[in-house]
């Protein structure tokens, strides 16, 4: 937990106040006010994480890309919860027993993976194998990592989606009864923290995925809140696809405006867990934090091919990422790892080597998806102290409810703004997101407590349309960097359509 962090409940209230997104009638002027008079609230440096599987590439070009993007956390082995760390084998239940499978993946060797992570200087979150493992094995691994070794692994997820029972998945370990999972959490917590009391454990939550399973979260929190340190949430808010098209549309891909709207669901999720804790474990409300250990804006890409119109790879998804990260920062989320680093469908970049399956091939070193650029803007070019910012008078649109319970429904302003600060040297960064597909929107900004120099560094992420993608046409969506003259304590800025703009302001002499 970050020092001097407010309680989860207070963080949720602050999230709603930090980025007030007020829907209004179409206005000639969007009014933005930033309070830069104080230090701001800390943003966790671990928001800029990714899921990393041993299949993924790890050579010099990958290290350069990850460093350039600014990734800060690797969740390993990236959604594959039944990995045996001691042997580097994958385990599955087989006729009442356990069978192991060896795969020719270089980073299945955990020592090799940790050397890779340490070369990057990133934190690691480990998915503990609670399906075919044991508390004793987990404790031995903690000792190997943090006592005998110098890996200093702080975060440990107890399983991966253990509440989900997918059809035909033999290698997926699940718990039909949440009480069984509570018992397991208690045993693992006792064993692992006896070795290293400073580690943090997270439990699997259903989120809003299955309405008939939401009681899982309540029962697990009631029984195990004292044994864990964070709530591990997986969030995929848009499952519009061939199997579940949006009503009345022939295109199975989600609409760009619908996709971008879903970032506004983050404060609602944070409120949900604060409310659950208040009801079933109020004594833990000040202590437990929220983690988005898997998240993504859409789920409509084909595993094997480049498909025009795929929204996972679109500029719209990049704008969703930019605002979702701001919403997570405002909600006091402790860590986040989007899904995933490298794959044909979900990845920041395409790939996985062909010999490792899923039809992949080595990354071409050119195709970078827009969401990677959104992560880079936050990780590399925004500060670590969140400043209060309000938006008024922004034109808006309405997002209708779709079939998926984790999606947002309600009014969506075209403009949102996030403001951050760095302390030494003093800087203020403004991120202005214009979701409008066609219109430039004039923004009048007021900075309270900070007088900037007229010249600002400017970075703009944009492309020719919200559906634009770099798959097949590398460089179509990109960040341009230049300087902009006109900053002052009060100034007007024309926000380009379908863009994320970051202005870096230095103090006037």
RAZIZI-V38347 format. One line per field, one symbol per residue. ss: DSSP state (H for helix, E for strand, - for the rest). phi: phi as a letter, one per 30 degrees, with the letter a starting at -180 (. if undefined). Layout:
ss: ???
phi: ???
//
This chain:
ss: -------HHHHHHHHHHHEEEEEE-----EEEEEE-----EE--HHH-EEE--------HHHHHHHHHH---EEEE------EE----EEEEEE--EEEEE----HHH-HHHHHHHHHHH--EEEEEE------HHHHHHHHHHHHH-------EEEE-------------------HHHHHHHHHHHHHHHHHH----EEEEE------HHH-HHHHHHHHHHHHH--EEEEEEE-------------------HHHHHHHHHHHHHHHHHHHHHHHHH-HHH----EEEEEEEE--------------HHHEHHHHHHHHHHHHHHHH----EEEE---E------E----HHH-------------HHHHHHHHHHHH---EEEEEEEEEEEEEEE----------EEEE-EEEEEEEE----EEEEEEEE------EEEEEEEE---E--EEEEEEEE------E--------EEEEEEEE----EEEEEE---EEEEEEEEE--
phi: .ddidddeddddddddddbdccdbdebdbccbbbccdcdicdcddcdccbdbcedddbdddddddddddidcaccbcijcdcccddcicccbdbhicbccbcbdceddddedddddddddicdbccdddcdccaeddddddddddccdcbdhdccbddjbhddccddicdcccbbdcdddddddeddddedddddbdcdccbcdcdicebedcddeeddddddbedccbaccccbbdbcdaedbddeicddddddeddeddddddedddddedddddddcaddcddcdccbcdbaadbabcddcbdbejdddcceedddeeddddddddddiddabbdcbdbadcdddbdkjdedcjiidaeedibdbdedddddddddcbcdcbdcdbbbbiddbbccddcdcddddbkdbddcbbbbbbccbddbbccccccdddbcdcdcccbcciacdddcbdbbbcaadadddbcdjbejdcaccbacbckdadbacbddddhbcccccccddd
//
